[in-house]
Amino acid sequence: MPRVVTPLASWFPSDAALARFRRRALGVAPVVLAPRDRAWRSIVPRFAECVAMAAAGLPFQIAADRRYDRSGDPAKLRRALGAGATVYLPQIHQVLPRLARLIVALRAAVCGPGRDECSFLFLVEGRRRPGMGLHHDGAVDAFWLQLEGRRTVTIGPRVRPGTPEDLRGGVPRHGRVGWRTLELPPGTLFHLPPFTPHEVVCHGRSLAVTLTWRRRAGPALRPGTRAHAAGLAEWDVASGRVAAMPQRSARSLWTQVPAAAGPLDRARRRFSLRLAGGATLVLPARLRALAARLELMPRLDGVRALDGLAPLVARGLLGPEDLPLRILPDRPRALDGWRFA
């Protein structure tokens, strides 16, 4: 069998490590996870290309001194960056398939399906001063990925639900019991629990992503149900052209869209695989163990003569090239990032 490498392998070495994180930290404790490799560098374009994406018409907002400009006016972009303002692009995963893949993996392994998922790409030419002021994000589990530059985040004790998100008092200078400042160097994956006050300072140029999952009001989706499988297979990437095609590989296969494997029909020796968009494949039982891992959208290394994976390749679920780094959307004004304006 080929070696299965998930998008979370840069920070979690095993399923056991993920299980410990879910049990001990998710929704409870801030955690800084150092990278184990350099694979995270290929998830998002570099700083200059991200600026160019915003200038070309993707939705973005500007935050400076607790004031927000939601116009998305490209003429204001470079001036805002030069002044040290925070520029951020909501729902950026819709045009960055590799970031969407990371969301799918975190959904499947950590956060669970059926929750409101958001992504934000942050661009800052830091001036060593607080970017957006002290605030909390409400009832969301958040994961931050630092990609370029270095940030520090000062966090405090959790506030009660209903507390205004903008905390005007700022970080206390005295009596700081329960407050601490954490370093976020490149490659760091940081988990921030709900209702945690935080203030960020960028030390020079910084490129980072925040991924959030808003907590469900009702019960979690029950594993094994159609709703649970449909949630795992959700794929929120815009249609458009590929900016640059990745190089093909003779020994690796990449998962192209998320999938959720159903239970094995032992009598008929087959099972169903739910794909993004509601499509379903019926596959032989010998592929069930591998298919159960595809909800994490892994890469398969050491593939020899497709190792019996031809049905998955033929249907476009697996392919011999990585996902594209960037999509040029057909309808930029239809991107969900504009609903944040």
NULOKE-399552 format. One record per residue (C-alpha): residue in one letter; z, x, y. Coordinates in steps of 0.5 Angstrom, whole numbers, plus 500, padded with zeros to 3 digits. Layout:
BEGIN
aZXY/...
This chain:
BEGIN
m500500500/p499502507/r504504512/v506499516/v508501524/t511495528/p510495536/l518496536/a518502532/s519506538/w526504539/f528501532/p527505526/s528500521/d529492520/a536494519/a537497526/l534490529/a539486525/r544490528/f542489535/r541482534/r548481531/r552486536/a548486543/l543480544/g545476549/v552479549/a551487551/p547491556/v544496551/v539502553/l535504548/a531511548/p524512545/r523515539/d516517540/r510517545/a507510543/w510506549/r505510553/s499506551/i502499552/v500499560/p495502564/r498508569/f500506576/a494507580/e490503575/c495497576/v495498583/a487497583/m488491578/a492487584/a487489589/a482486585/g485479585/l490479580/p496475582/f502479585/q508478590/i512483595/a519483595/a522487601/d529486604/r530480600/r524477603/y518475599/d511474600/r507470595/s500470598/g497475593/d493478599/p490484597/a490486604/k497487604/l498491598/r498498600/r501497606/a507494602/l507500597/g507505603/a513502606/g517502599/a517494598/t517492591/v510489588/y510485582/l505482578/p508475574/q505474567/i501480567/h501480559/q495475560/v491481561/l494486558/p494485550/r498491548/l504488552/a502481549/r503484542/l510487544/i512480547/v510477540/a514483536/l520482540/r519474539/a519475532/a524480531/v529478536/c528472541/g525467536/p519462538/g519456542/r522459548/d519460555/e517467555/c515471562/s513478564/f513482570/l510488572/f513492577/l510497582/v514501587/e514507591/g521508591/r525510597/r532511593/r534504596/p536497593/g529494591/m531486591/g538486592/l544484588/h542478583/h542475576/d536472573/g540466570/a540464562/v535469560/d535475555/a531480559/f528487556/w526492561/l521498559/q520503564/l513507564/e513511570/g518514574/r526513574/r530508576/t538507576/v541500575/t548498577/i550492573/g557488573/p561483569/r557476568/v557471573/r558463571/p552459570/g551455576/t552462580/p546463586/e542468583/d541472590/l548475590/r549476598/g555480597/g552486594/v555491589/p562492591/r564499594/h571498592/g575495586/r569496581/v572494575/g567492570/w561495574/r557501572/t550505573/l545506568/e539511568/l533509566/p528514565/p521513562/g520510555/t527507556/l527500553/f533496556/h536489554/l540485560/p544479557/p544473561/f548472568/t548479569/p549481576/h544487577/e541492583/v536497582/v534503585/c527507584/h527514585/g520515587/r514512584/s516507579/l512503574/a516498569/v515492566/t520486565/l520481559/t524475559/w526469554/r529463557/r534460553/r533453549/a537447551/g536444544/p537447537/a533453535/l526452531/r528452524/p524457520/g519454515/t517449519/r510448523/a513448530/h517455528/a510458525/a506455531/g511459536/l511465532/a503465532/e502464540/w498468543/d497468551/v492472553/a486470558/s479470556/g475475559/r471482558/v474488555/a475494560/a474499555/m473499548/p478503544/q476508539/r475506531/s479509526/a477510519/r484510516/s488505520/l488497521/w491494527/t493486527/q488483532/v492476533/p499474531/a500470524/a506467521/a506467513/g508460509/p511460503/l508462496/d505456492/r507459485/a503454481/r497456485/r498463486/r496462494/f500461501/s497459508/l497464514/r498460521/l494464526/a494463534/g490457536/g492453530/a487456525/t490457518/l488462512/v489460505/l490467501/p492470494/a499471493/r498479492/l497479500/r504475501/a509481502/l504484507/a502478511/a510476512/r510483516/l504481520/e508476525/l510483528/m503485529/p503492526/r499497525/l497499518/d496507517/g493510511/v488505509/r484507503/a478502502/l481497505/d486496500/g485489498/l485487505/a478485506/p480478507/l484479513/v479484516/a473479515/r477473518/g478478524/l486478523/l486486522/g481491525/p479498525/e481499532/d487498537/l487492542/p484493548/l488496554/r486491559/i482485560/l478483566/p479475566/d473470567/r478466571/p483470575/r485464579/a487460573/l492466571/d499463570/g501468575/w499464580/r504458578/f510463581/a507463588/
